[in-house]
Amino acid sequence: MGQMLIRFLLGGTIVCAFALLGDLLRPKGFAGLFAAAPSVALATLSLAAFTRGTGYALLEARSMIAGAVALIAYAVGCVYFLGMRHRKAAPTAILMMIAWGIVAGCLYVGVLRRW
């Protein structure tokens, strides 16, 4: 219960800080980007380092980086198929989710399992 309270307070504080940063930047679309994912990631890494040690937090950070790389592949694919090829949104999103899973799986097998 105590760890959940710490996670809630730490995550909430970091979310507010990133939301403020996003609010100061232009365009306002950055506000959502800076509000959620980085703050939750920092809170999770802080708690992992505090409760399980820095080795575990390092593994978590590497996993987050691999997930971000896979998300970039998803986003680039969506931009290409939706913006340049003018494909339909639903099939493109489904195809790109599959691509995200393949990229994430390859990064896990090729990089993360070796550490």
C-alpha positions, 0 to 999 in steps of 0.5 A: 500500500505504501509503494502505491501511495509513493507511486501516486504522489511521485507520478502526480507531481511529475505529471504536473511538472511535465504538463506545465512544460508542455503548456509553455511550448508551442504548439499546444499538442505537445502538452499531452505528449509531455504530460503522460508518458515521460512522467509515468516512466520517471516515476516507475524508474525511480521506484524501481531503483529505490525498491529493487536496485539500480540493476533492475531500473536499468533493465526497465529503462532499456525496455522502455527505450525498446518500446519507444523505438517500436512506437516510432516505427508505428508512428512513421508507418502511420504517417506514411500510409495515412498521409502519403498513401491516403489509406484508410485509418482502421486497417492502417492502425491494425497493420501498424500495431502488428508492425509495432509488435514485430519491432518490439519482439525483434528488439527483445530477442535481438537486444534485451535478452542478451543483457 
